[in-house]
Amino acid sequence: MKAINIRTPGVHHLCLRVSNYDRSKDFYLNKLGFQQILEKPNLCIFLAGGTPIALRGPDESTPENDIFNPFRVGLDHLAIGCENMAFLQEMVEALDKHQIENTGIKHDEVLDKDYIAFKDPDRISWEYYMV
């Protein structure tokens, strides 16, 4: 069977389901400093560079006390680019100041790039990764 050969300029947006909408919105907007571009009931969209990322609070199908697990099928982590080593160093200090769990600066031997891994309030894994 012939491949579909989908044509796309890239990712349009990502959407994260969170357990506590207000807590997550505070984390992404007030602690990490992403710019909000839209808010509707139970929906916040912010920009990570040029990529819109949406937060949706829980609904009736969301298991109570559910937390992110990068080992289940689905999302493992999100990585956003970092263009300057000084920004990476500043990020470690800012994450520590806000008491946000992070790895400090690590080196990915496979891609030969430095990065920081950190977790949001639902333990969704993020990386700030040198481009």
Sequence and secondary structure as in RCSB ss.txt:
>XXXX:A:sequence
MKAINIRTPGVHHLCLRVSNYDRSKDFYLNKLGFQQILEKPNLCIFLAGGTPIALRGPDESTPENDIFNPFRVGL
DHLAIGCENMAFLQEMVEALDKHQIENTGIKHDEVLDKDYIAFKDPDRISWEYYMV
>XXXX:A:secstr
        SS   EEEE S HHHHHIIIIIIS  EEEEEETTEEEEEETTEEEEEE   TTS TT    TTSSS 
  EEEEE  HHHHHHHHHHHHHTT  EEEEEEETTTTEEEEEEE TT  EEEEEE 
